[in-house]
Amino acid sequence: MKREDVIKLLGADWGRYEALVREALQSDIDLLNTVNTSLLSNSGKQLRPLLSLLTARVCGTVTDDVLHCAAAAELLHNATLIHDDVADESSLRRGRPTVSALMGPSAAVLVGDFWLARAVRMIIGIEHQNEVIPLFAHTLSDLAEGEMLQLQKAASADTTEEDYLRIVYCKTASLFEAACRSAALAAGAPQELIDAAGRYGKATGIAFQIRDDIFDYWDEANIGKPVGIDLKEQKITMPLLGALRNVDDPGRYREMVREIPSHPEHCDTLHRLVLENGGVEYATLRLDDFINEALSALELFSPSEEREALASLARYNAIRKK
């Protein structure tokens, strides 16, 4: 099932969600409205709200509170991307200039803060706010901890697969989990289905990030940013971890990662190492593990078009090219 088919399935609920996001971002500051309109026109896949609304459908119905949770997830996600582009000094996002590149880092931070504030406001006052607010607060904490752990591991180059999965959970999967779990809560689902929705979101989020990390070693990727960035930033991701399992002296290559700031030519050596020693193949196998975990979580829900759409979105991680 294609993304367009999922949006068609959601019908009026998707339109209500989009209207809510636009309304949430309105300001009496013309410059801010101009920036926000530009960002909305390049809003990407919007996977998190898609998962939120589909999760609510398989649990019951899309209430106003569900829409608020879906909108909050997307606003929070984009706020962190805007901030990430400042921290990473990125000039492109989804193939277009970043706010930071166009307006400078100070203005970009303020725009990100605005989106984050509107995300918080979105879930204040909903019926299940006592459960939902801690979910999103925990996600924000995860994001910060994941970034710091990644920086720590970039310097030491001793990332294990356990470390990597923790970073991936904190930086990506935590918000996927919160989007699905909050939607199930807002839809009034029983605890068993709330937990299943959380497991589905977490596994789908991890699979999504592993696929992105595979793209960094794939010259044909169409992800709106240059490939090879992870190595330049000394990030040891699943493809490199897979290759290191198949060499006699992994410590030698970890030392190369540590030396990248003074020896950028090591990036080419490490790139070849991954391609020639099964790194991408290993990452793909682990990707499949998490897709299967997501599909297993869906078995608790009654068969429906929405459940099949959730399954399709999980499986899409195995084949997407952007």
N, C-alpha and C positions, 0 to 999 in steps of 0.2 A: 504494500500500500504506500503510495507516494505521499509526500507532505501535503500536496494540494488536495489529495483525496481525504486526508485526515481533517483538514480545515473545512472541506465541504461537509464531512460527517458532523463536525461540531456545529456547523451552521450558525444560527443566531447567537449562540454562546460565544463563538469566536469574535463576532462583531461587537458584542457587549464588552468583552475583554479589551479589545483594541480601543474602544471608546473610553473605557475607564482609564487606560494608560495615558491616552491623550489628555484627558481631563486632569489627571493627577499632575501632569507636567506643565500645566498652564501657569503663567506668571505675568505680572504687570511690567516686567522688564523685557523690553523688546529684543535685546541682544540674546537673552537667555532663551526666549521663545524661538528665535531663529536657529540657535544652536540645537535645541531640542528637536525641532522639526527636521533638521538635517540628520540628526542621529536616528530618529524614527524611520526615516526613509532608507536607512542602511542598517536595519535592525537584525539581520541575520536569520538564523533558522527558528529562533524563538522556541527551542525545544522544551524549556522548562515550563512555560505556560501550556504548551500542548500536552505535556505529560500531566500537569495539574488538572486540566479540564477532562482529559480522558479518564484519569484516576477517579475523579468525582463521579463521572458517568458510570463506571463499573461498580462503584460503591452505592450509588443512589441517583442523585441529581445535582446539577450545577446551580447552587444557591448564590445569592449575592456575596456571601462570605467566601465561597470558593473563588469567585472572580477576584475578590480582593487578595486572596492568597496567591493566585496565579500572577496577578499584576505585580505584587510585591516581589515575587521571585524574579521576574524579568527586570524590574527596576533595580533591584539589588545586584543582579548579575551585571548589568550594564554599568552601574556605578563602579564596580570593582574593575571592569575592563578599562574604563576611563582612567582610573588610578594606576592600573598596571601599565598602561601606555606611558604614563609619566615616569614611573619607576624604571621601566625598561628603555626609556628614551626611544620608543617606537614611533616611526613616521607613518606606518600604514596599519589599518585595521579593516579587515574585509575588503582589501583592495583599494581603500580610499584613505586620504590623509586623516590622521587622528586629530582630535581636538587639541592635543598638546602641540602637534606640529603646526596647526593653523593659528592657534591663539596664544601659545606658550604654556609652560607647565603650571604656572600659578592659576591661570584662568581655568585650565583643565581640572585641577584639583577642586576648584569651587563648583564646577559643573557636576563632577562626580559626587561631591558632598550633597548637592541639591537632589540628585537622583536617589541617593541613599536616604536622605531625610524623607523624601516622598514615599519611599518604600516602607519606612517605619510607620509613617502616618497611615498608610494603607491598611495595616493590620490592627491598629489601635481601635478598640470599640467593637470588633467583631465578637460573635458569641463565644468562640473558643480562644479568645486572645490569651488567656492564662496558659494555654498549651502551645499556641502558635508563636507567640512572641519569644519564649525561650528557644524554640526550634531555630528561628532565624538569628537570634542572638548567638546561639551556639555555632551556627554556620559562619557568622562574621569572625568569631574567635578562631574557628578552624582555618579560615582563609589566611588570617595573620600568622598563625602558627605554621601553616604549610609553607608560606613564603619564607619564613625565617629558617625553618628546617632545610628548605631547599638551598638557601644561601649558605648555611652551615655545611651542608654536604658538598656543595660546589667547591668550597675551600679545601675540604679534607679528601674529596674524591673516594670516599669509602662507602658510598651508597649501596645498601643491600636491597634485595627485592622487597623485603619487609619495609624498609625505609621508603622506597619508591611508592609502594602502595599506600603508605600513610600520607605521603605528600599528595598523591593523586586524590585520595579521599578528601583531604582537607581543602585542596584548591578547586576541586571540580565536583566530586561525587556528593559531598556534604550538601550542596545546594540542590542537586537533583533529588536527594533523599528528602530534604525539607520541603521541596515543591510537591512531591507526591504524598508525603505523610500529612502535610498541612491540609491538602485538598481532601484527603480521606477523613480527617478530623472534621473539617468544615462541612462535609457531606453527611456527617452523622454516622459514619461506619462503625461497626464493632471493632474492638481492639485487635482481634485476629487479622482483620483486613487492613487496619491501619498499619500494623507491623509488616504485613506482606507488601503493602504499597511502599513502605520505607525500604524494604529489602530490594524490591524491584528498582526503585530510584537509585539506590546506592550502586547496585551492580551495573545498571545502564550507564551511570555516570563514569564509573571506572573504565568500562569498555570504550566509552566515548573518548576519554583522555588517552588511553592506550592507542587508539586509532590515530589521534592527532600526533602522538609521539612517533608512530610509524611513518607518518607523512614527512617528518623531518629528515628521513633518510630516502625519500622518494621524490625524485626530480619532477615527476608528472603530477604531483599534488597541486590542487587548485584551492588553496586555503587563504588566499588574500594576503600572504606575507611570505618572505623568502624562506627557503628550506635551509637546514644546517644551522639554525639559530641556537638550538639546544646545546650542541657541542661548543659553539663559541662562548656560550654562557656557562660552560663546564657542568652541564646537567647530564647525569647518568640516568638514562631512561630505560624502559623495558627492552628495546632493541639492542642497546649496548650491553645490558645485563645478560641478555641471551647469548650474545657473541662471546662474552667473557667466560661463560660456562664451557666453551668449546676450545679454549686456548690453553697452552701449557703454563704460561706465565702471566696471569691476569694482572698481577701487581705492576708489571712493566707498563701496561696500558693505562692503569689507573694513575701511574706517575705522569704519563703523558697528559692526562686530563688536568692534573694539578699544574702542569707547565704551560697550558694553553695561553695564558696571558702573555708570556714571554716567547712562546713558540707557537704562533697561530697555525703554522704548517702541520702541526699534529692533528688538526681537525680533519684534513684529507686522509691521513693515515688511519684514524679511528673510523672515519666514514667507510673506508674500504674494508676495515676489519669487520664491521657490522654486516656489510653486504656479502662478504666472502666466508663468514663463519656462522651462518644461520641465525643472525640476530633478528632479522625481520620475521623469519619463519617462527622463531620461538615466541616473539611478541604476538604474532597472529594466533598461535595456540592458546596463549593466556587470554587474549581477547575473546576467543571462543568460549573459554571457561566462564567468563563473566556474563557473556550473552546467555549461556545456558542457565546460569544462576538466576538471571532476570526472568527468563521464561519459566523456570521452576516456581518462582514466587507468584506468577500469574495464575498458576493452576488452582489456587484457592478461590479465584473469582469465577462467577458463572459465565459460561460462553456468551459472547456478544460481539457485535461489530467493534465496540470500543476496546474490548480485551484483545481482539485480533490486531487492532491498530497499535496498541501498546507493544504487542509482540513484534509487529513489523518494525516499529521504531527501534526496538532493541536489536533486532537482526540486521537492521540497516547499517549498524556500526561495522559489520563485516565487509560491506561492499562500498560504502560511501567513498567518494574521491575528492571531497572538499568539506 
